[in-house]
Every structure is written in C-alpha cells, then in structure tokens.
C-alpha cells in the first residue's frame, strides 16, 4: 500500500512564517538571509518541515502492513512472535504475521475453533456438555482430536507406555486453543 503525502521543505515553512508576520518595514519582503530574523525563520522552517515529514512517517507506521521503524513495538503489543509458530525473519513476513494477528477475529462459535485447528493441520470436533450433564460442566468444552491423542490399549501397548500420549502438533493445537478460548471457559483435550 503506497501513501502519498505532501513533503514539506524548510523553505516552504519559512515563506509561510514570513507571510504570517504583521505588515511593517521591519518585516522586509525581500529579506537579507544574513539578518537575525531571517536566520530565525530559516531555523524554524527547517524544524517545522522535519516535524511535518516525521508526522507523515508516523501515518505510514500506524499501518501494520507498511510499518518499518515501529515493527518491534507493534509485535510486542500484538504478542508476536508467536511462541507456537516459527518466527518470521523477513520484514515482509513479519508484517504479514502482524497484520493477520491484528485483524484476526474469532468468537465463541464452535466452527471458528474447528477452523483454527484445521489451519494448523489437526481435525477436531468439539462437544459442549453445558447444563445437560451438570451445573459444574457449564463452562467446559471438550476437544476431540483422535489424530493427535493416543490412549494405551490393552494387547497393543507395552508395559511402560504412557496411558495417554499427545503429539507435538496436538500440544501446539491445545496451547493455541487455550490462548484464544473465551476466558471463562475450561477446555479438555480428548481422543
């Protein structure tokens, strides 16, 4: 995305300041650049143009798709790099990850959480027992992910095998669900 702004110069601001001076012989229109008043206007004009152009830069930095100088601050605020994903190293990839995080929207719909899991390669179903089971389960929901959860099976497993094993991808998916779930809810990972 390209932004187009008026780029100010010190001369433009100097002329603007000169035109704002009240009428009178002390404010000469064709002023001598060696006079103190002219030097003051040149100095003020240069500084005002610098502030003007930096304000233009700030507008560009406000957009995560075009930020360069403030990318580190943007990432800190957005919680990037994501500990559950490889950190991008190229500026363009960092901008894409930042834009995706800032503009992401979700909700409390089951379909949203299923889509998030599918994006990282895990097929899940979600069960919400709610009040049908007991009041104690009102804010629980169960994530069924048989592709990443393995239970011990008699006749198949051996002594010393864990009763439940979750793959690295399953742990990543569960940690992601923990991060994006509504705060008042509790999740349980099942097979």
N, C-alpha and C positions, 0 to 999 in steps of 0.2 A: 504494500500500500504506500503510495507516494503522497506526501503532503506538500502543498505549495504555499509558501509564506512570503510576505514582503520582507526582504533582507535589508535591514537598516544600515546606514553608514554614519560615521561621526559628522560628516558634512551635512547630511540631511537634518540631523538633530540640531546642529549648530545654527543652520538657517532658520529652523523652526523657533529656536530660542531667541534668535536675533529679531525675528518678526513679532515676537511676543513682548519685546521691550516697548515702553511707552515712547511717544513721539518726543523729539527734542534733539538739540545739537550734540548732546553728549553721546547719543547712540547713533553714531555715523553709519549710514547705509553702506558706504564703501570703506569699510574699516581697515586699518593697518593691522596686519597679523602680528606685529610686534607689540601692540598695545596690551596692557594687562587685561582689559575687558575682553579682547579677542581671544587671548590665551585661556581665560576662564571659560568662555563659550566653547572653544575647541575641546578643552578637557571635559566639560560637562557633556558635550555632544558625543565624544568618544565613549564615555562611560554609559550614557543612556542607550547608545546603539548596541553596546556589548550586552546590557541587561535585556534589551529588546530581542536580540538574537538568541540569547540563552533561554528566554521565555518561549521562543519558537521551538527550541530544542526540547524543552520540558513537555510541550504538547506531543511531540513525537515519542518521548519516553513514557508518556501516560498509556500508550497502547502496547500491550504485551507482544503484539505481532511485529512491532518496529523498534522496540527498546534495545539499547546497546549499553549505555552507561549505567542504567539502573537495573540491569538484568539480575544482578546478585540480590538486590533489595527485593525485587519482585519475587524471586524464587524463595527467599526467606519468608516472606509474607504468605506465599501460596503453599509452603511446606514442601518445597522441592529442593533437591532431587528426592524422588520417591524412594524410600528405603526398600520397597517391594519390587522395584524395577531397576534395570541398569540405567545409570545416569548418562544422559547425552553429553557429549563433549563439544560438538559443533554448535556454534551460535544459532544457526537456523533450527536445529533440532531442539535446542533449549527453548527457543521462542515457541515452537510448536507445542512442546510439553506444557509450557507455561500457559499458553492460550487455551489448550484443552482443559487444564485444571481450573482456570479462572472462569471459563464459560460452561463448565460441566454443570448439568442439572440432573437431579435424580428425583427422589421422592420416597414414598413408603410403599410403592406398588411392588408386588412380587415380581412382575415382569422386568422391572428395572434391575433387580438384583440378579435375576437369571441371565439377563443380557450382559451385565458386568462380568459375571463368571465365564460366560461364553467368550468374551473378548480376550480372556487370558487362557482359553483352551480347556475349560472344565464345564462339563454338563452337569447341571444340578436341578433338583426340584426342591421346593420349599413347602413345608407344612406349618400352618399356624394353628396350634391346638386351641388357643383362645379360651373362652369360658366354657367350651363344651366338655373339657376334661375336668378342670378345677380352677378356682379363682387364682390359685398360686401360679398357673401357667398363662395368665392373661397377657403378659408381655414377652412371652417366649416365642421363638420360631426356630424350626429345625431345618437345617440344610442337609439334604440327602445328596451325597456325592460318591456313588459307588466306584467311580473310576479312580478316585484318589485315596479312598479309605479301604483298608483290608482288615478283616477280622480273622482271628485264629479259628481254624476249622479242625475239628477232631478227625483224625485219619489223614489229614493233609499237612497240618502243621507239625512241627517237631518241638521237643522239649527245649525251652529257652527262647522260642519265638514270642514276640510281644502279642498280647491279646488283641490290641488294636494298633495298626500302623497307618500313618498318614504320610503320603509322599510329599516331597518338597513343594511341588506345584499345589498340592492340597493345603499345605501350611500357608503358602503365599496367598491363595484364594481366601482362606479363612481370615487371615490377618487383614486382607483388603475389605472383607465383609465387616469385620469388627470396626474398621475405621469409618466406613460410610453408612453404617446402620443408624437408625434413629437412636439417640442416646438413652432413651428409657427402655429399650428392648434388650433382651438377652438371647444370644444365639447358641445353638448346639450343633456340632458337626457330626453327622451320622453317615452310615453307609446305605 
